Amino acid sequence: MREIVSLILASLVAGLATTPYAAFHFHRLAPYGVLANLLAMPIVSGWVMPMGILGVVAIPFGFDSLFWRQMGYGIEWMDFVALWVSGLPGAFGRVTAFGTGPLLLATAGLLLICLLKTPLRLSGGAFVILAIVFAALAPQPDILVAADGRTVAIRGADGRLAFHRAGSDTFAIKEWLGADADGRDVRDSSLGAGITCDPAGCAGKLPDGRLVSYALTPEAFEDDCRRAAVVVATREAPPDCATTVIGRGLWRERGALTLRRDGDGFVVDAARPANFNRPWVAKAPRSAAAASGDITSAQPAGSRQPPRDATPKREDLEADD
C-alpha cells in the first residue's frame, strides 16, 4: 500500500509541477496522468527497465534478443494503457493561449511551495491561484495572419475562428486551433463558416459587425478601403487607404501577426517585433509601410484621409494581374 501511495503522490506532484509549462507551450492538460502512470509505471520499473539492462548485458553472448522481446511486451502494455486512458471522456484537456505573466507567477508559486520550510511556503498557493485566474482572463486575438500571408483567421460572433487559406499548408491552422482551445480538425467543414469569397478577395465579420477583408486583386481596394475595418493584402495598398492595412511588407518583415480589438482600433502583436531580434533569424529590411508608423496600435479608419478610386489604369496592368 505504501508503494502504491508513493507512486500516486510522485505522479501527482510531477504532473502538477509540469502542468503550467505544458499548458503554456502546448495548450494541453492531462487530467488522467495519475491514472496512466499508476497503470504503466509498475511495468516500466519492474519489467521494461530490468529487461533492458539484461539485454545489454547479454549482447556479448549473443542471446540478447530474448530480453528485447520481453522488453517489447512491456512497451506494448504501456501503449495499451496510453491509448485506453486517452480514449476516456475528458482525457484531452485544452487551454487557451496565455502570456508569460501567468507562467512566471506559477513558477514563483511552485518555488515557494518547494523551497521554503516554514508556513510561509503556503503563500505559494496564492501565486498559483493568481496565475490560473490571469491565464483564464487572457484576451484572445480577433484576427490572425500567418507569416506568409496565405492564411487568415477571423473570430466571428459565435466566438470561434473562421479561416481562409490560400495554399495547402495547414500548420498555422493547427497551431491556432490548439492555442484557441478549439478541438476542430483542420479538415472540418465549419472552419470556413462566416467567410465569403469572390475573385477579388474574401471577407468576414467580427463580433461587432465590422468587416475584415482579404484583398487578392488591386480592384478590391476600392471597396475594402471604404467598408472594411481591416484589410489584409497580398500587395501594397494605396497610400491613402482609409483603414487599417496589413500589407505584404508588414507580415514579411514582422512574421505572423495577431490583432485584438481595442475600442475603434486594434492592438497588433508580431512574432518578430521591431525591438526584438533573434540571433538565429536574420533581421529583414525595414519596409516603407512599417517604417511609416508603429504597428503596435493600429489607428481607426476615421483618423485617416478619405479614400480615392484605386482602380488601376489599363496601361498600368502587368501580365500576371
GIDAQUI-V484531 format. One record per residue. RES is the residue in three letters. SS is DSSP state (A for helix, B for strand, O for the rest). PSI is psi as a letter, one per 30 degrees, with the letter a starting at -180 (999 if undefined). Layout:
# GIDAQUI-V484531
res = [RES	RES]
ss = [SS	SS]
psi = [PSI	PSI]
This chain:
# GIDAQUI-V484531
res = [MET	ARG	GLU	ILE	VAL	SER	LEU	ILE	LEU	ALA	SER	LEU	VAL	ALA	GLY	LEU	ALA	THR	THR	PRO	TYR	ALA	ALA	PHE	HIS	PHE	HIS	ARG	LEU	ALA	PRO	TYR	GLY	VAL	LEU	ALA	ASN	LEU	LEU	ALA	MET	PRO	ILE	VAL	SER	GLY	TRP	VAL	MET	PRO	MET	GLY	ILE	LEU	GLY	VAL	VAL	ALA	ILE	PRO	PHE	GLY	PHE	ASP	SER	LEU	PHE	TRP	ARG	GLN	MET	GLY	TYR	GLY	ILE	GLU	TRP	MET	ASP	PHE	VAL	ALA	LEU	TRP	VAL	SER	GLY	LEU	PRO	GLY	ALA	PHE	GLY	ARG	VAL	THR	ALA	PHE	GLY	THR	GLY	PRO	LEU	LEU	LEU	ALA	THR	ALA	GLY	LEU	LEU	LEU	ILE	CYS	LEU	LEU	LYS	THR	PRO	LEU	ARG	LEU	SER	GLY	GLY	ALA	PHE	VAL	ILE	LEU	ALA	ILE	VAL	PHE	ALA	ALA	LEU	ALA	PRO	GLN	PRO	ASP	ILE	LEU	VAL	ALA	ALA	ASP	GLY	ARG	THR	VAL	ALA	ILE	ARG	GLY	ALA	ASP	GLY	ARG	LEU	ALA	PHE	HIS	ARG	ALA	GLY	SER	ASP	THR	PHE	ALA	ILE	LYS	GLU	TRP	LEU	GLY	ALA	ASP	ALA	ASP	GLY	ARG	ASP	VAL	ARG	ASP	SER	SER	LEU	GLY	ALA	GLY	ILE	THR	CYS	ASP	PRO	ALA	GLY	CYS	ALA	GLY	LYS	LEU	PRO	ASP	GLY	ARG	LEU	VAL	SER	TYR	ALA	LEU	THR	PRO	GLU	ALA	PHE	GLU	ASP	ASP	CYS	ARG	ARG	ALA	ALA	VAL	VAL	VAL	ALA	THR	ARG	GLU	ALA	PRO	PRO	ASP	CYS	ALA	THR	THR	VAL	ILE	GLY	ARG	GLY	LEU	TRP	ARG	GLU	ARG	GLY	ALA	LEU	THR	LEU	ARG	ARG	ASP	GLY	ASP	GLY	PHE	VAL	VAL	ASP	ALA	ALA	ARG	PRO	ALA	ASN	PHE	ASN	ARG	PRO	TRP	VAL	ALA	LYS	ALA	PRO	ARG	SER	ALA	ALA	ALA	ALA	SER	GLY	ASP	ILE	THR	SER	ALA	GLN	PRO	ALA	GLY	SER	ARG	GLN	PRO	PRO	ARG	ASP	ALA	THR	PRO	LYS	ARG	GLU	ASP	LEU	GLU	ALA	ASP	ASP]
ss = [O	A	A	A	A	A	A	A	A	A	A	A	A	A	A	A	A	A	A	A	A	A	A	A	A	A	O	B	B	O	O	O	A	A	A	A	A	A	A	A	A	A	A	A	A	A	A	A	A	A	A	A	A	A	A	A	A	A	A	A	A	O	O	O	A	A	A	A	A	A	A	A	A	A	A	A	A	A	A	A	A	A	A	A	A	A	O	O	O	O	O	O	B	B	O	O	O	O	O	A	A	A	A	A	A	A	A	A	A	A	A	A	A	A	A	O	O	O	A	A	A	A	A	A	A	A	A	A	A	A	A	A	A	A	A	A	O	O	O	O	O	O	B	B	B	O	O	O	O	O	B	B	B	B	B	O	O	O	O	O	B	B	B	B	B	O	O	O	O	O	A	A	A	A	A	A	A	A	A	O	O	O	O	O	O	O	O	O	A	A	A	A	O	O	O	B	B	B	O	O	B	B	B	B	B	O	O	O	O	O	B	B	B	B	B	O	O	O	O	A	A	A	A	A	A	A	A	O	O	B	B	B	B	O	O	O	O	O	O	O	O	O	O	B	B	B	O	A	A	A	A	A	A	A	O	O	B	B	B	B	B	B	O	O	B	B	B	B	B	B	O	O	O	O	O	O	O	O	O	O	O	O	O	O	O	O	O	A	A	A	A	O	O	O	O	O	B	B	O	O	A	A	A	O	O	O	O	O	O	O	O	O	O	A	A	A	O	O	O	O	O]
psi = [e	e	e	e	e	e	e	e	e	e	e	e	e	e	e	e	e	f	e	e	e	e	e	e	e	f	h	l	l	i	f	g	e	e	e	e	e	e	f	e	e	e	e	e	e	f	e	e	e	e	e	e	e	e	e	e	e	f	e	f	f	g	h	f	e	e	e	e	e	e	e	e	e	e	e	e	e	e	e	e	e	e	e	e	e	f	f	l	k	g	f	j	k	k	k	l	k	l	a	f	e	e	e	e	e	e	e	e	e	e	e	e	e	e	e	k	f	l	f	f	f	f	f	f	e	e	e	e	e	e	e	e	e	e	e	f	g	k	k	k	l	f	k	k	k	l	f	g	g	f	k	k	k	k	k	a	f	g	f	l	k	k	k	k	k	f	a	f	k	g	e	e	e	e	e	e	e	e	f	g	h	k	g	k	l	f	g	k	f	f	f	g	k	f	k	k	l	l	f	f	a	l	l	l	k	l	f	g	f	k	k	k	k	j	k	f	l	e	f	f	f	e	e	e	f	e	e	k	e	k	j	k	k	f	l	k	l	k	f	g	j	h	l	k	k	j	l	e	e	e	f	e	e	f	a	k	k	k	k	k	k	i	b	f	a	k	k	k	k	l	f	i	l	e	g	k	k	k	f	g	k	k	k	l	k	k	l	e	e	e	f	f	l	k	g	f	j	k	k	l	e	f	g	l	k	k	l	l	j	g	k	l	l	e	f	f	k	l	e	f	999]
